Amino acid sequence: MSPALGEVLFGDPFAVMNTVGLVAFALVGSAKAIREKFDLFGITVVGLSMAFVGGVTRDILVNRVPLALQSSIEISLGLLGVGLAVGLSIMLDSPDEHLVSVLADAVGLAAFATTGATVATDAGVSAFGVVAVATINAAGGGAFADILLDRSPFILFEDFYASCAALGGSAYWLVITAGGADSVASAACAVVTVGIRLAAINYGWGLPEAQILGLAREKGDDR
């Protein structure tokens, strides 16, 4: 049975974070497709893929029917994000680079890291499982959207992105392990993820490449 709209929008921490993540990531994915000049169908496919692929993968990993297939409200929230992106494209030349999209991406990352950690914890997986599922839930949709856009997933070679979700998932597990309430753990995960992501954007953080490490070693050998 589909959950009531009020429960989805104002219910437990999982429901709230899931709602935020779906709208935010559908907006971001659609904005990317708009920049690539996809038609409305393509925009919708990319937007919904970014919103749902991570969550569907999460649910498969914990052996349950994907939530996206259980509720029509889920799809409606994704379509809302698509509509917002189309609206932004009418007013802006590059909606995917606008502050609204950047913030939506960071918020969506935090929201889905939290839902992933929540579901993994409820499934009774290990600490590694909690962090892994949180990261997959948060970054999986964006990686798949990049494939649809015919480019390598940027989380594999650019920016400090998936790592933020991993740190957020770790924060969730630490709070739960310490005996904290789910609401507190969810807040910790969301704050850590979005805070580190925004800091990474502001300061240009990124993980080192193997070539850079090799160059540093060569410089050391020359001394």
C-alpha positions in Angstrom: 0.0 0.0 0.0 1.3 3.4 -0.9 2.2 5.6 2.1 0.1 8.8 2.7 1.5 12.0 1.3 1.7 13.5 4.8 3.7 10.5 6.0 6.1 10.9 3.1 6.6 14.6 3.6 6.6 15.0 7.3 7.1 11.5 8.8 10.2 9.8 10.2 13.7 10.9 9.3 14.0 8.4 6.5 10.8 9.7 4.8 11.9 13.3 5.1 15.4 12.7 3.8 14.1 10.5 1.0 11.7 13.2 -0.1 14.4 15.8 -0.1 16.8 13.5 -2.0 14.4 12.6 -4.7 13.4 16.2 -5.6 17.0 17.5 -5.4 18.6 14.7 -7.4 15.9 14.7 -10.1 16.5 18.5 -10.4 20.3 18.1 -10.7 20.1 15.2 -13.2 17.6 17.0 -15.4 19.7 20.1 -15.4 22.7 18.1 -16.7 20.5 16.7 -19.4 19.2 20.1 -20.4 22.8 21.3 -20.7 23.5 18.5 -23.2 20.3 19.5 -25.1 18.3 16.3 -24.5 14.7 16.4 -25.4 12.0 16.4 -22.7 11.8 12.6 -22.6 15.6 12.3 -22.3 15.6 15.0 -19.6 13.0 13.1 -17.7 14.9 9.8 -18.0 18.2 11.2 -16.8 16.5 13.1 -14.0 14.6 10.1 -12.7 17.6 7.9 -13.1 19.7 10.1 -10.9 16.9 10.3 -8.4 16.1 6.5 -8.2 19.0 4.4 -9.3 20.9 4.8 -6.0 17.9 3.9 -3.9 16.9 1.0 -6.1 20.4 -0.4 -5.8 20.3 0.1 -2.0 17.0 -1.8 -1.7 18.3 -4.7 -3.9 21.4 -4.9 -1.7 19.3 -5.3 1.5 16.9 -7.8 -0.3 13.7 -5.8 -0.4 11.4 -4.6 -3.1 12.6 -1.1 -4.3 10.7 1.6 -2.6 10.3 3.4 -6.0 8.1 0.5 -7.1 5.9 0.6 -4.0 4.6 4.2 -4.1 3.4 6.5 -6.8 4.3 9.4 -4.6 8.0 8.5 -5.1 7.7 9.0 -8.9 5.6 12.2 -8.4 8.4 13.7 -6.3 11.0 12.8 -9.0 8.8 14.5 -11.6 8.6 17.5 -9.4 12.3 17.8 -9.5 12.3 17.4 -13.3 9.7 20.2 -13.6 11.8 22.5 -11.4 14.8 21.9 -13.6 12.9 22.7 -16.7 11.6 25.9 -15.0 15.1 26.9 -14.1 16.3 26.4 -17.7 13.7 28.9 -18.9 15.1 31.5 -16.6 18.8 30.6 -16.7 21.3 29.8 -19.4 23.2 27.1 -17.4 20.9 25.7 -14.7 23.3 22.9 -13.9 26.0 25.4 -12.8 23.6 27.7 -10.9 23.9 28.0 -7.1 20.4 26.4 -6.8 21.6 23.2 -8.6 24.9 23.1 -6.7 23.1 23.4 -3.4 20.5 20.8 -4.5 23.2 18.4 -5.4 24.9 18.8 -2.0 21.6 18.4 -0.1 20.5 15.4 -2.2 23.9 13.8 -1.5 23.4 14.3 2.2 19.8 13.1 2.1 20.5 9.9 0.2 23.6 9.1 2.3 21.3 9.3 5.3 18.5 7.1 3.8 21.1 4.6 2.8 22.7 4.4 6.2 19.2 4.1 7.8 18.1 1.2 5.6 21.4 -0.6 6.0 21.3 -0.3 9.8 17.7 -1.6 9.9 18.9 -4.5 7.7 21.5 -5.4 10.4 24.6 -5.2 8.1 28.1 -4.5 9.3 29.8 -1.1 9.8 31.3 -1.4 6.4 27.9 -2.3 5.0 26.4 0.8 6.5 29.0 3.1 5.0 29.0 1.2 1.6 25.2 1.3 1.2 25.1 5.0 2.3 27.7 5.8 -0.4 26.0 3.8 -3.1 22.6 5.3 -2.3 24.1 8.8 -2.5 26.4 8.5 -5.5 25.0 5.7 -7.5 22.3 7.8 -9.3 24.8 10.4 -10.3 27.2 7.8 -11.7 24.4 6.3 -13.8 23.2 9.6 -15.0 26.7 10.4 -16.3 26.7 7.1 -18.2 23.4 8.1 -19.9 25.1 11.5 -20.7 27.9 9.5 -22.4 30.7 10.5 -20.1 32.7 8.8 -17.4 31.1 9.1 -13.9 32.8 12.1 -12.4 32.8 10.5 -9.0 35.6 8.3 -10.2 38.1 10.9 -11.2 37.0 14.4 -10.2 36.0 16.3 -7.1 35.5 15.2 -3.5 32.0 13.8 -3.8 31.4 10.1 -2.9 33.9 10.5 -0.1 31.5 13.0 1.6 28.8 10.4 1.7 31.2 7.8 3.1 32.1 10.1 5.9 28.4 10.9 6.5 27.6 7.2 6.7 30.5 6.7 9.1 29.0 9.5 11.3 25.6 7.8 11.3 27.1 4.5 12.4 29.2 6.1 15.1 26.1 7.8 16.6 24.0 4.6 16.5 26.8 2.5 17.9 27.2 5.1 20.8 23.5 4.6 21.6 22.1 7.7 19.9 18.6 7.9 18.5 18.0 7.5 14.8 17.0 11.1 14.4 20.3 12.2 16.0 22.2 9.8 13.8 20.3 11.0 10.7 21.0 14.7 11.5 24.7 13.9 12.1 25.0 12.1 8.7 23.3 14.9 6.9 25.3 17.7 8.5 28.6 15.9 8.0 27.9 15.1 4.3 26.5 18.4 3.2 29.1 20.4 5.3 32.1 18.5 3.9 30.6 18.7 0.3 30.1 22.5 0.5 33.6 22.9 2.0 35.1 20.8 -0.8 33.3 23.0 -3.4 34.5 26.2 -1.7 38.1 25.1 -1.2 38.5 22.9 -4.3 39.3 19.7 -2.4 40.0 16.5 -4.2 41.6 13.2 -3.7 45.2 12.8 -5.2 45.8 11.0 -8.4 48.3 8.2 -8.7 50.3 10.3 -11.1 50.6 13.1 -8.6 51.9 10.7 -5.9 54.4 9.3 -8.4 55.6 12.9 -9.3 56.0 13.7 -5.6 58.2 10.5 -5.2 60.3 11.5 -8.2 60.9 15.0 -6.7 61.9 13.4 -3.5 64.4 11.1 -5.3 66.0 14.2 -7.0 67.0 15.8 -3.7 
